[in-house]
Amino acid sequence: MDTFSKSDPICVLYTQGISNKEWREFGRTEVIENTLNPEFVRKFILDYFFEERQNLRFDLRMKKPLCTNEWCLSFVFNRGLPGKKCGNIIVKAEEMGNCRESVMMQFCGNKLDKKDFFGKSDPFLVFYRSNEDGTFTTCHKTEVVKNTLNPVWQAFKIPVRALCNGDYDRTIKIECYDWDRDGSHDFIGEFTTSYRELSRGQSQFNVYEVVNPKKKGKKKKYLNSGTVTLLSFLVDIEVTFLDYIKGGTQINFTVAIDFTASNGNPTQPTSLHYMSPYQMNAYAMAMKAVGEIIQDYDSDKMFPALGFGAKLPPDGRVSHEFALNGNPQNPYCAGIDGVMEAYYQSLKSVCLYGPTNFSPVINHVARYAASVKDGSQYFILLIITDGVISDMAQTKESIVNASCLPMSIIIVGVGPAEFDAMIELDGDEVRISSKGRYAERDIVQFVPFRDYTDRTGNHILSMARLAKDVLAEIPDQFLSYMRIRGIKPSPAPPPYTPPGHPLQTQI
């Protein structure tokens, strides 16, 4: 802090390694002199991955650190950041534009040249994107409209990056041809335009003379070979997973644990449920790895935790859908730590039994997902199991039914068993079906935990790899549901505005 003036702040951004958890400097802003309310100009550009936990640390410095704030990148995107201690650091995060626009256009022709001896013409258009070296690349062809000099071509949709690589002023060349069966299409004429000109829509500015340069050079009275008119121009922006998260969509996470006897006696070190005082078992590692990432997308961080395949006290009733916290009316646990605690307590009270039935827990989550289809919530069920499914037919039917709901299913297989049936449920190669009905979309991702065991014993790295793979498909599954249902993201709320403090820093 300066004694006789204000401060000369600089902000330093650190990112955290996945395996060693070390903080590394990513970059720093410029120094802004003599102010308590700096607005830094320099921006930090980071790659965002839904399936990874990306921790960030911001150090605000003068000659020494003034204050430090640590956040997760998903939290920045989701809700904004309240400041702490000596003022506020306001971090604004936005997805970089990468020309996500597509445009729907329709054209018609008028009085085009007659090219066919026994008829009129069979015209079609070819669109070319200009390249930086002056060449042109074909980017779209319309259909052929037979036997007319006044064609109306069908509307077509094209990404703006394909049309002009996102450069609104780049030249777009359009050629008009008369189709011939032998492929020797007759050239009628051409014209040029740009995306910016086309974006004016239907108007006098978008009526183009189709000119044949050879004819123009030979005939003094030649004007054109007809005209082409833009009839409609409609821009559509491709939305992303982050657009929905910023608009307030909540990700609801439920975990379901296999308590069948094939896991082994939890008091024995050979059991997959063994609670070692030195390290987490595979069930706990899978829960923690996946849950710690998903929890940042859930505002209340209250997660239902279920078990299946055990005998419950006091009467020894076998259940395939019981609350780990012992409260069937309220199976929610506070955060991933609450889920872990409920899991450990259940191991002490239930008796492992069987069989391995998935459909009850899938149907449990599906009931909640069926009640919220407006895009405000999306449900993820994590099933952790050690063996072969006993209710395969019912599970397939449950998955097919759930495929039209806002939910995804992650299955993690632990232990040495063969998981051939799980691969069938995954549906990456063959879409899962039941009773002649196919799943509307792929909603299941399966991975065997043993594939992620680090040979050096680095469990943190094992968990990070597991989470990366099982969560990688979630954004696409999420978007497929929203697209099929025609659900658009809600507008993002206004940025977080903290109460007045002596230091308000904007990055």
HELIX and SHEET records of a PDB file:
HELIX    1   1 LEU A   73  ARG A   79  1                                   7    
HELIX    2   2 VAL A  160  CYS A  164  1                                   5    
HELIX    3   3 TYR A  195  LEU A  198  1                                   4    
HELIX    4   4 GLN A  204  ASN A  206  5                                   3    
HELIX    5   5 PRO A  213  LYS A  218  1                                   6    
HELIX    6   6 PHE A  241  LYS A  246  1                                   6    
HELIX    7   7 ALA A  261  ASN A  263  5                                   3    
HELIX    8   8 ALA A  282  ILE A  294  1                                  13    
HELIX    9   9 GLN A  295  TYR A  297  5                                   3    
HELIX   10  10 GLY A  335  SER A  349  1                                  15    
HELIX   11  11 SER A  359  ALA A  370  1                                  12    
HELIX   12  12 MET A  392  ALA A  402  1                                  11    
HELIX   13  13 ASP A  420  ASP A  426  1                                   7    
HELIX   14  14 PHE A  449  TYR A  452  5                                   4    
HELIX   15  15 HIS A  459  LEU A  471  1                                  13    
HELIX   16  16 ILE A  474  ARG A  485  1                                  12    
SHEET    1   A 4 TRP A  23  ARG A  28  0                                        
SHEET    2   A 4 ILE A  10  GLN A  16 -1                                        
SHEET    3   A 4 ASN A  55  ARG A  61 -1                                        
SHEET    4   A 4 PRO A  65  CYS A  72 -1                                        
SHEET    1   B 2 ASN A  88  ILE A  90  0                                        
SHEET    2   B 2 GLN A 504  GLN A 506  1                                        
SHEET    1   C 4 PHE A 156  PRO A 159  0                                        
SHEET    2   C 4 GLU A 101  ASN A 110 -1                                        
SHEET    3   C 4 THR A 227  ILE A 237 -1                                        
SHEET    4   C 4 VAL A 207  GLU A 209 -1                                        
SHEET    1   D 4 PHE A 136  LYS A 141  0                                        
SHEET    2   D 4 PRO A 123  SER A 130 -1                                        
SHEET    3   D 4 THR A 171  ASP A 178 -1                                        
SHEET    4   D 4 ASP A 186  SER A 194 -1                                        
SHEET    1   E 6 PHE A 322  ALA A 323  0                                        
SHEET    2   E 6 MET A 302  PHE A 308 -1                                        
SHEET    3   E 6 GLN A 250  ASP A 258  1                                        
SHEET    4   E 6 GLN A 377  THR A 385  1                                        
SHEET    5   E 6 MET A 407  GLY A 413  1                                        
SHEET    6   E 6 VAL A 444  PRO A 448  1                                        
SHEET    1   F 3 PHE A 322  ALA A 323  0                                        
SHEET    2   F 3 MET A 302  PHE A 308 -1                                        
SHEET    3   F 3 TYR A 332  ALA A 334 -1                                        
SHEET    1   G 3 ARG A 317  SER A 319  0                                        
SHEET    2   G 3 ALA A 310  LEU A 312 -1                                        
SHEET    3   G 3 CYS A 351  LEU A 352 -1                                        
SHEET    1   H 2 SER A 433  SER A 434  0                                        
SHEET    2   H 2 ARG A 437  TYR A 438 -1                                        
END                                                                             
